[in-house]
Amino acid sequence: MIAAIDFGSCWIRSATRAPEDDSRMRMISERSEYAMLPATDLHRETLRAQQIPFAECEDTLVVIGNHAAATHWLSRVPCTPLFVDGRVPTNDRPARQMIGVLIESMLPLVSDEEAPGLCVMTVPGCRDGVDTAATNELFLSRLVQMRGYETLVVRPSHAAVLATCGDAQFTGMTIVVGAETTDLCVSRLGMPIASAEIPVGCNWVDLELARQYQIQKFDEHGTGYLDLDAVRQWKQYSDIHLRTPVSERERTLVRLFSVVMDRICRSVAGLMKNSQVQSAFASNRIPVILSGGAARTKGFASLLTERFIDHGIAEQIQAIRGADDPDTAVLRGCLVCAELESETLLRNNAA
């Protein structure tokens, strides 16, 4: 069994492919959050009537994953992310159990009769020089291994190369703008040469927009919470283009994205000065491919191009384009990596 799983701070996505039928692929996406509701008979009856699965934890009903979004009308309190700030919960045992439940529902169990499966995976949050990185990787890897898989952890930008750079012989720069982090990688013929990461992503943009415009929801006690879901729905369903903002809110969105892009530009400039990158590309320009949720925003690529010009690095770039289906680019790259690694293992075992 070959599998891939992309642990994101907003979404957990998995893909599996059975060896007996390579033509069929199974993909699942679950929101990485949970909702908490009062443990009343009325709430239980409502959830059962709506066929929404739930668990009971002390005096609370807990709904996880995609089902949590279906309970918004039952509670005025926003859902809680499973990976707060891109970290695996350490002192929240129920949340750790919820992550395990989601993995069980998303990854088929490899039977004892089958050879060990292989799962290529990403982990949320920053990895370079961060103490929590090893904890994140160890905990999530163990949960996947309990399903019968050997695990291989890769960076999101490394995986994105295999899914998005085929037309350029898997050569170029991939930038994955995630919820909590932005990951960058320069590759040549599919091999990573240099990487960088930035501890900021779309969640920071959404949070700042909600703060500046006081986009809130209030519970029955009058306590206010920043309504990030409302911000995300506005971004998704409004006809927003970052190059032609109309309202003041849209102009604020452009300014916030520009702050993130300035940090991306500084990281790109650092990568371009890397001796291995300079040796591999010499005077050749590097294509840039964007992945992650931000890449779906209209005008993102052209606004980033403008920031590259302002930072004096545009002459080193061939073009900037968004990946096809940018939300799943990392997951698809993980699956390609799993297939390549599986073939290598089979050849080694045969030898």
Secondary structure, DSSP 8 states (H G I E B T S, - for coil): -EEEEEE-SSEEEEEEE-TT-TT--EEEEEESEEEEEE--HHHHHHHHHTT---EEETTEEEEETHHHHTTGGG-SS--EESSGGG---SS-HHHHHHHHHHHHHHS----TTS--EEEEEE-SS--TT-HHHHHHHHHHHHHHHTTTEEEEE--HHHHHHHHH-GGGTT-EEEEEE-SS-EEEEEEETTEEEEEEEES--HHHHHHHHHHHTT-EEE-TT--EEE-HHHHHHHHHHS--BTTS--SHHHHHHHHHHHHHHHHHHHHHHHHHT-HHHHHHHTT--EEEEEESGGGGSBTHHHHHHHHHHHTT-GGGEEEEEE-SSGGGHHHHHHHHHHHHHHHHHHHHHH-
